[in-house]
Amino acid sequence: MYIENSVSMDNEGQNTVHELKTKVHTLMQLHESYKSENVQLREENQKLKKELQQKEDELVGCQQKLSNMELAKALASAESNHDAKIKINRIVREIDRCIALLNK
């Protein structure tokens, strides 16, 4: 009877060890898979950040062009001298602010 219990426990121990090995192997595979996915997501994130920066730069350029066109239109129109003066003053203030930042 002692021998039967001993054999039974050995089989149970072997089964437990086998199950544990299987679970550890599965966890290792999941870990590698998630590491790979993480790398891909980080690369995509960097790519999207660069795209966003390019779009923001493009937007700033378009806003500047629009401002220049509005100024040109205001200067071309004789009846809106007041608007032209306001826009010119705004541009001069912006230039002064930029010069002050450069002098710091």
Secondary structure, 3 states (H helix, E strand, C coil): CHHHHHHHHHHHHHHHHHHHHHHHHHHHHHHHHHHHHHHHHHHHHHHHHHHHHHHHHHHHHHHHHHHHHHHHHHHHCHHHHHHHHHHHHHHHHHHHHHHHHHHC
